[in-house]
Amino acid sequence: MNFTFIDYSAFGLWILISIVSAYILVKKFKLFEGSKNAQIALSIGLILGHLIYLIWKYIFLILIGAN
């Protein structure tokens, strides 16, 4: 079971989306009082959420026997 180029490019794009969306939510909308630490935590949380999805996808594909 291998990940495709689409999987890797989607993850790379998701990292950029996470950073930009965290900046917009924290700095522009003053979420969490505009804290830099909140912006970093939100970015890391979004990135880790996507990593968990990729791990889940990998395990699920192994369980169903997809090659």
C-alpha positions in Angstrom: 0.0 0.0 0.0 1.6 3.2 -1.2 0.4 6.8 -0.9 0.0 8.6 -4.2 1.4 11.9 -5.3 -2.1 13.3 -4.7 -1.9 12.3 -1.0 1.5 14.0 -0.6 0.5 17.1 -2.5 -2.8 17.4 -0.6 -0.9 17.2 2.7 1.6 19.9 1.5 -1.3 22.1 0.5 -3.1 21.5 3.8 -0.1 22.8 5.7 -0.3 26.1 3.8 -4.1 26.2 4.3 -3.6 25.5 8.1 -1.1 28.4 8.5 -3.2 30.8 6.5 -6.5 30.0 8.1 -4.9 30.1 11.6 -3.5 33.6 10.8 -6.9 34.8 9.5 -8.9 33.4 12.5 -6.4 34.7 15.1 -5.1 37.9 13.7 -8.0 39.3 11.6 -11.0 38.0 13.6 -9.2 38.5 17.0 -10.0 34.9 18.0 -8.2 34.0 21.2 -7.4 37.7 21.6 -4.9 37.7 18.7 -2.3 35.6 20.6 0.7 34.4 18.7 0.7 31.2 20.8 -2.9 30.6 19.8 -2.1 31.0 16.2 0.8 28.5 16.4 -1.4 26.0 18.4 -4.2 26.3 15.9 -1.8 25.7 13.0 -0.2 22.7 14.6 -3.6 21.3 15.6 -4.9 21.5 12.0 -1.7 19.9 10.6 -1.9 17.1 13.2 -5.5 16.5 12.4 -4.7 15.9 8.8 -1.8 13.6 9.8 -4.2 11.6 11.9 -6.5 11.3 8.8 -3.6 10.1 6.7 -2.7 7.4 9.3 -6.3 6.4 9.6 -6.6 6.1 5.8 -3.4 4.0 5.7 -4.7 1.6 8.4 -8.2 1.4 6.9 -6.7 0.5 3.5 -4.6 -2.2 5.1 -7.6 -3.6 6.9 -9.7 -3.9 3.8 -6.8 -5.3 1.8 -6.6 -2.6 -0.9 -3.4 -2.7 -2.8 
